[in-house]
Amino acid sequence: MAYEANLGTLLRTCDAVGACLAVPRTPHCREALRIGDTLRNRRPCIHWVTPSKERWLDDQRSAGRRLLALELAEDATPLARLAPARTSSVLLLGHEHSGIPDAVLVGVDECVAIPMIGWGASLNVAVAGSLVAYRLAGLS
C-alpha cells in the first residue's frame, strides 16, 4: 500500500464482512495500521505475512485456499460475475502504482476485474478491494 489510509479502510472492510487482513510485517504496514485502525475497542483479525510474501502465498495454496487477484487482466472475471466464496479464499491486492507482480499472477486461481465506464483506469485500492470483499462475502 502506498497510502496509509488505505490499509485502515481495508481493515474496517475486513471487519465488516467477517474476513481477516493479511499484511507484510514491515515498518510501513505497522505504522499504517497504527494510524488507520479505528477498531481500537475490539481486536481486528490481522495476519502478518512472514517470512516472505511468496512463501506465505505458497503456504495458503498448500492449505487449499483459493487465490484471487484483483487485477486488470485480459481473462479476468468481471466483478458482477464473481460468485460468493464457497471455500476459504485469499484476495490479493496490488500496489497502487505497480499492481500485482506477474510472477505472482501466474499462481492465482482467478483474476477479478472491476469494469470501468468512465475515464479513470482504476479505482483506489481500498475501494476496489472493498467491493470485491463484499462480493466474496455474499453481501452484494
Backbone as numpy.savetxt, mean C-alpha at the origin, in Angstrom:
# Nx Ny Nz CAx CAy CAz Cx Cy Cz
7.76 6.61 0.98 6.92 7.79 0.98 7.80 9.03 0.98
7.52 9.89 0.06 8.28 11.14 0.01 7.77 12.14 1.05
6.49 12.07 1.36 5.88 13.07 2.23 5.33 12.41 3.49
5.74 12.94 4.64 5.39 12.33 5.93 3.89 12.22 6.16
3.13 13.22 5.73 1.69 13.21 5.98 1.01 12.01 5.32
1.55 11.54 4.21 0.93 10.41 3.52 0.96 9.14 4.36
2.01 8.94 5.11 2.10 7.74 5.95 1.06 7.78 7.06
0.83 8.94 7.65 -0.21 9.07 8.67 -1.59 8.81 8.09
-1.84 9.31 6.89 -3.12 9.08 6.22 -3.32 7.59 5.96
-2.29 6.92 5.47 -2.40 5.49 5.20 -2.58 4.69 6.49
-1.95 5.12 7.57 -2.15 4.44 8.85 -3.60 4.54 9.29
-4.20 5.72 9.14 -5.61 5.88 9.51 -6.51 5.06 8.61
-6.19 4.99 7.32 -6.97 4.16 6.40 -6.90 2.70 6.81
-5.70 2.22 7.09 -5.54 0.82 7.53 -6.39 0.55 8.76
-6.37 1.46 9.71 -7.17 1.31 10.91 -8.66 1.26 10.56
-9.08 2.11 9.63 -10.50 2.18 9.26 -11.00 0.91 8.60
-10.14 0.23 7.82 -10.58 -0.97 7.09 -10.15 -2.26 7.78
-9.51 -2.15 8.94 -9.10 -3.34 9.67 -7.85 -4.00 9.11
-6.98 -3.20 8.51 -5.74 -3.72 7.94 -4.54 -3.26 8.77
-3.41 -3.81 8.46 -2.16 -3.41 9.09 -1.33 -2.62 8.09
-0.45 -1.77 8.60 0.47 -1.00 7.77 1.85 -1.61 7.94
2.52 -1.87 6.83 3.89 -2.38 6.87 4.80 -1.34 6.25
5.81 -0.94 6.98 6.74 0.10 6.50 8.17 -0.29 6.85
9.12 0.18 6.03 10.52 -0.07 6.35 10.91 0.60 7.67
11.80 -0.03 8.39 12.26 0.54 9.67 13.40 1.52 9.36
13.01 2.68 8.85 13.97 3.72 8.53 13.69 4.94 9.41
14.68 5.78 9.61 14.42 7.01 10.38 13.31 7.85 9.75
13.27 7.90 8.43 12.24 8.68 7.73 10.84 8.15 8.07
10.64 6.84 8.00 9.32 6.27 8.29 8.96 6.38 9.76
9.92 6.16 10.64 9.63 6.31 12.08 9.20 7.73 12.41
9.88 8.71 11.84 9.54 10.11 12.08 8.18 10.45 11.46
7.93 9.95 10.25 6.64 10.21 9.59 5.50 9.65 10.42
5.66 8.46 10.98 4.59 7.88 11.81 4.46 8.63 13.14
5.56 9.09 13.68 5.49 9.87 14.92 4.67 11.13 14.68
4.89 11.78 13.55 4.19 13.01 13.22 2.74 12.73 12.80
2.53 11.71 11.96 1.23 11.48 11.36 0.28 10.58 12.10
0.74 9.95 13.18 -0.12 9.02 13.92 -1.08 9.79 14.81
-2.32 9.93 14.35 -3.34 10.59 15.15 -4.17 9.57 15.92
-3.78 8.31 15.87 -4.49 7.25 16.59 -3.84 7.00 17.94
-3.32 8.00 18.54 -2.51 7.87 19.75 -3.25 7.21 20.92
-4.56 7.24 20.91 -5.31 6.64 22.02 -5.48 5.14 21.86
-5.08 4.61 20.74 -5.13 3.15 20.54 -3.91 2.76 19.75
-3.54 1.51 19.87 -2.32 1.01 19.23 -2.64 0.55 17.81
-2.19 1.28 16.78 -2.42 0.83 15.41 -1.56 -0.38 15.07
-1.99 -1.13 14.09 -1.26 -2.32 13.66 -0.18 -1.92 12.66
1.07 -1.95 13.09 2.20 -1.60 12.23 3.18 -2.76 12.23
3.58 -3.17 11.03 4.61 -4.19 10.87 5.85 -3.50 10.30
6.98 -3.73 10.92 8.24 -3.14 10.44 8.88 -4.11 9.46
9.14 -3.62 8.27 9.71 -4.42 7.19 11.22 -4.50 7.39
11.69 -5.69 7.79 13.12 -5.91 7.99 13.44 -7.34 7.59
14.63 -7.70 7.25 15.81 -6.84 7.17 15.84 -6.03 5.87
15.13 -6.49 4.84 15.06 -5.74 3.59 13.66 -5.87 3.02
13.28 -4.96 2.16 11.96 -5.03 1.53 11.82 -6.31 0.72
12.86 -6.65 -0.02 12.81 -7.84 -0.88 12.61 -9.11 -0.06
13.35 -9.23 1.03 13.23 -10.41 1.90 11.85 -10.46 2.55
11.35 -9.31 2.97 10.03 -9.25 3.58 8.97 -9.71 2.59
9.06 -9.24 1.34 8.11 -9.67 0.32 8.22 -11.16 0.05
9.43 -11.69 0.01 9.61 -13.14 -0.16 8.93 -13.89 0.98
9.08 -13.39 2.21 8.44 -14.03 3.36 6.91 -13.99 3.24
6.36 -12.87 2.76 4.92 -12.76 2.60 4.42 -13.73 1.54
5.15 -13.81 0.45 4.80 -14.73 -0.63 4.86 -16.18 -0.12
5.90 -16.51 0.62 6.05 -17.86 1.16 4.93 -18.21 2.15
4.41 -17.19 2.82 3.32 -17.41 3.78 1.97 -17.53 3.07
1.97 -17.44 1.74 0.74 -17.62 0.97 -0.08 -16.35 0.76
0.50 -15.22 1.08 -0.24 -13.97 0.90 -0.21 -13.55 -0.57
-1.30 -12.98 -1.01 -1.42 -12.46 -2.37 -0.77 -11.08 -2.41
0.09 -10.84 -3.39 0.77 -9.56 -3.53 0.14 -8.77 -4.67
-0.36 -7.59 -4.34 -0.94 -6.69 -5.33 -0.11 -5.41 -5.35
0.04 -4.84 -6.53 0.78 -3.60 -6.68 -0.13 -2.54 -7.28
-0.13 -1.38 -6.69 -0.86 -0.25 -7.25 0.10 0.47 -8.18
-0.11 0.27 -9.47 0.87 0.76 -10.44 0.20 0.96 -11.79
0.66 1.95 -12.52 0.18 2.17 -13.88 0.87 1.16 -14.79
0.23 0.04 -15.00 0.80 -1.02 -15.83 -0.19 -1.35 -16.94
0.35 -1.78 -18.06 -0.48 -2.07 -19.24 -1.56 -3.11 -18.96
-1.23 -4.14 -18.21 -2.18 -5.23 -17.95 -2.82 -5.15 -16.57
-2.86 -3.95 -15.98 -3.39 -3.78 -14.63 -4.91 -3.95 -14.61
-5.40 -4.45 -13.50 -6.84 -4.56 -13.26 -7.37 -3.18 -12.88
-8.38 -2.67 -13.58 -8.95 -1.39 -13.18 -9.60 -1.52 -11.80
-9.52 -0.47 -11.02 -10.04 -0.50 -9.65 -11.47 -1.00 -9.59
-12.31 -0.59 -10.52 -13.72 -1.00 -10.50 -13.90 -2.50 -10.65
-12.92 -3.19 -11.21 -13.02 -4.65 -11.39 -12.27 -5.44 -10.31
-11.64 -4.74 -9.38 -10.92 -5.42 -8.32 -11.90 -6.00 -7.31
-11.82 -7.30 -7.10 -12.71 -7.97 -6.16 -12.17 -7.81 -4.73
-13.06 -7.80 -3.75 -12.59 -7.77 -2.37 -11.65 -8.96 -2.09
-10.70 -8.75 -1.23 -9.73 -9.80 -0.90 -10.43 -10.96 -0.20
-10.17 -12.16 -0.66 -10.72 -13.37 -0.05 -9.65 -14.10 0.77
-8.40 -13.72 0.55 -7.27 -14.29 1.29 -6.41 -13.14 1.79
-5.51 -13.45 2.68 -4.60 -12.45 3.20 -3.79 -11.85 2.05
-3.79 -10.53 1.97 -3.18 -9.84 0.84 -2.26 -8.72 1.31
-1.30 -8.40 0.46 -0.38 -7.29 0.69 -0.52 -6.34 -0.49
-0.80 -5.08 -0.21 -0.90 -4.05 -1.24 0.39 -3.25 -1.23
1.08 -3.24 -2.35 2.33 -2.50 -2.47 2.06 -1.14 -3.09
2.59 -0.11 -2.44 2.48 1.24 -2.95 3.89 1.74 -3.25
4.05 2.39 -4.37 5.36 2.87 -4.75 5.66 4.26 -4.23
6.89 4.66 -4.41 7.33 6.00 -4.06 6.64 6.99 -4.98
6.29 8.15 -4.47 5.56 9.15 -5.25 6.27 9.53 -6.55
7.58 9.48 -6.55 8.33 9.92 -7.73 8.78 8.78 -8.63
9.10 7.65 -8.05 9.70 6.58 -8.85 8.83 5.33 -8.98
7.72 5.25 -8.26 6.84 4.09 -8.36 7.43 2.85 -7.71
6.94 1.70 -8.13 7.42 0.41 -7.63 8.49 -0.09 -8.60
9.63 -0.51 -8.08 10.71 -0.98 -8.97 10.25 -2.16 -9.83
10.73 -2.18 -11.09 10.38 -3.27 -12.01 10.73 -4.64 -11.44
11.85 -4.73 -10.72 12.27 -6.01 -10.14 11.25 -6.52 -9.13
10.52 -5.64 -8.49 9.47 -6.04 -7.54 8.19 -6.39 -8.30
7.88 -5.62 -9.33 6.64 -5.84 -10.08 6.56 -7.23 -10.71
7.69 -7.78 -11.11 7.66 -9.10 -11.75 7.21 -10.19 -10.78
7.28 -9.94 -9.48 6.90 -10.96 -8.50 5.52 -10.79 -7.90
4.73 -9.82 -8.38 3.40 -9.63 -7.79 2.37 -10.49 -8.50
1.29 -10.76 -7.81 0.21 -11.56 -8.38 -0.71 -10.75 -9.27
-0.85 -9.47 -8.97 -1.78 -8.64 -9.73 -1.39 -7.17 -9.57
-1.51 -6.42 -10.65 -1.36 -4.96 -10.60 -2.75 -4.35 -10.67
-2.93 -3.28 -9.96 -4.20 -2.56 -9.92 -3.93 -1.13 -10.38
-4.81 -0.60 -11.19 -4.68 0.78 -11.65 -5.97 1.53 -11.38
-5.84 2.81 -11.11 -6.99 3.67 -10.92 -7.13 4.50 -12.19
-8.19 4.27 -12.97 -8.37 5.02 -14.21 -8.48 6.52 -13.94
-7.91 7.31 -14.82 -7.91 8.76 -14.67 -8.64 9.38 -15.87
-9.63 10.18 -15.61 -10.37 10.84 -16.67 -9.78 12.23 -16.96
-9.33 12.89 -15.92 -8.80 14.25 -16.06 -7.38 14.28 -16.61
-6.74 15.41 -16.45 -5.39 15.62 -16.99 -4.30 15.02 -16.12
-4.54 14.83 -14.86 -3.51 14.30 -13.96 -3.11 12.89 -14.34
-1.83 12.59 -14.16 -1.32 11.25 -14.49 -1.55 10.27 -13.36
-1.65 10.77 -12.12 -1.84 9.87 -10.99 -2.39 10.65 -9.80
-2.84 9.91 -8.80 -3.32 10.49 -7.56 -2.19 10.50 -6.53
-2.38 11.26 -5.49 -1.50 11.22 -4.33 -1.47 9.77 -3.82
-0.32 9.29 -3.38 -0.17 7.88 -2.99 -1.10 7.51 -1.83
-1.32 8.41 -0.90 -2.21 8.09 0.22 -3.66 7.98 -0.24
-4.07 8.84 -1.13 -5.43 8.78 -1.66 -5.61 7.51 -2.47
-4.68 7.24 -3.37 -4.77 6.05 -4.22 -4.76 4.77 -3.38
-3.83 4.69 -2.44 -3.75 3.52 -1.57 -5.02 3.32 -0.76
-5.61 4.42 -0.31 -6.85 4.34 0.47 -8.00 3.82 -0.37
-8.11 4.28 -1.62 -9.16 3.78 -2.50 -9.06 2.27 -2.69
-7.87 1.78 -2.93 -7.67 0.35 -3.15 -7.91 -0.44 -1.86
-7.45 0.10 -0.73 -7.64 -0.60 0.55 -9.13 -0.77 0.86
-9.92 0.27 0.63 -11.36 0.15 0.86 -11.98 -0.89 -0.07
-11.53 -0.91 -1.30 -12.04 -1.90 -2.27 -11.68 -3.31 -1.82
-10.41 -3.52 -1.43 -9.98 -4.85 -0.98 -10.74 -5.30 0.27
-11.08 -4.34 1.11 -11.82 -4.67 2.33 -13.31 -4.91 2.07
-13.75 -4.67 0.83 -15.15 -4.86 0.50 -16.04 -3.75 1.01
-15.47 -2.59 1.24 -16.22 -1.46 1.79 -16.58 -0.41 0.76
-16.29 -0.68 -0.52 -16.68 0.28 -1.56 -17.16 -0.45 -2.79
